[in-house]
């Protein structure tokens, strides 16, 4: 009788340990998902343009204007299977005057109006995408 009681106690401990491990894994993954949602939706978008896909459909670009927490236009490039886009351009210009077009599978051209905020513009390339910023005259 004593041996059977010890064996049952061992089995209960094993089940409780696995159950606790699964619950801990679910709780931590849920917290990570909530943190990801917070990071993704932290910026309150006022304006987001239609997505412009590269000719080979491996990248997509769009223009975004942030809400009260940030000012200006952002051009973001998203790769397939990536959750978060990467910002390749930011400016204090109105996003309605920023134009985006692909000039090939790996070259993105961003057209921006001439403005006094030229010093605040940042245009950066990604590892596999070359980004060029071009001025196109005064704002209409």
HUMO-V41935 format. One record per residue. N is the residue number from 1. RES is the residue in three letters. OMEGA is omega in whole degrees, 0 to 359 (NA if undefined). Layout:
<<N;RES;OMEGA> <N;RES;OMEGA>>
//
This chain:
<<1;UNK;181> <2;UNK;181> <3;UNK;180> <4;UNK;179> <5;UNK;178> <6;UNK;180> <7;UNK;178> <8;UNK;179> <9;UNK;179> <10;UNK;181> <11;UNK;179> <12;UNK;179> <13;UNK;180> <14;UNK;180> <15;UNK;179> <16;UNK;178> <17;UNK;179> <18;UNK;179> <19;UNK;178> <20;UNK;178> <21;UNK;179> <22;UNK;179> <23;UNK;178> <24;UNK;178> <25;UNK;179> <26;UNK;180> <27;UNK;181> <28;UNK;178> <29;UNK;176> <30;UNK;177> <31;UNK;178> <32;UNK;178> <33;UNK;179> <34;UNK;177> <35;UNK;177> <36;UNK;177> <37;UNK;179> <38;UNK;180> <39;UNK;183> <40;UNK;185> <41;UNK;180> <42;UNK;178> <43;UNK;178> <44;UNK;185> <45;UNK;174> <46;UNK;185> <47;UNK;174> <48;UNK;183> <49;UNK;174> <50;UNK;181> <51;UNK;177> <52;UNK;183> <53;UNK;175> <54;UNK;181> <55;UNK;180> <56;UNK;178> <57;UNK;179> <58;UNK;178> <59;UNK;174> <60;UNK;182> <61;UNK;175> <62;UNK;182> <63;UNK;183> <64;UNK;169> <65;UNK;182> <66;UNK;181> <67;UNK;186> <68;UNK;184> <69;UNK;178> <70;UNK;185> <71;UNK;172> <72;UNK;183> <73;UNK;176> <74;UNK;170> <75;UNK;183> <76;UNK;179> <77;UNK;180> <78;UNK;176> <79;UNK;177> <80;UNK;179> <81;UNK;175> <82;UNK;182> <83;UNK;185> <84;UNK;175> <85;UNK;177> <86;UNK;179> <87;UNK;180> <88;UNK;181> <89;UNK;172> <90;UNK;185> <91;UNK;175> <92;UNK;181> <93;UNK;174> <94;UNK;184> <95;UNK;178> <96;UNK;180> <97;UNK;178> <98;UNK;181> <99;UNK;181> <100;UNK;174> <101;UNK;178> <102;UNK;177> <103;UNK;184> <104;UNK;185> <105;UNK;185> <106;UNK;182> <107;UNK;179> <108;UNK;179> <109;UNK;178> <110;UNK;180> <111;UNK;182> <112;UNK;179> <113;UNK;173> <114;UNK;180> <115;UNK;180> <116;UNK;181> <117;UNK;183> <118;UNK;182> <119;UNK;181> <120;UNK;182> <121;UNK;174> <122;UNK;180> <123;UNK;183> <124;UNK;179> <125;UNK;174> <126;UNK;180> <127;UNK;185> <128;UNK;179> <129;UNK;176> <130;UNK;182> <131;UNK;178> <132;UNK;177> <133;UNK;185> <134;UNK;176> <135;UNK;181> <136;UNK;176> <137;UNK;184> <138;UNK;178> <139;UNK;181> <140;UNK;NA>>
//
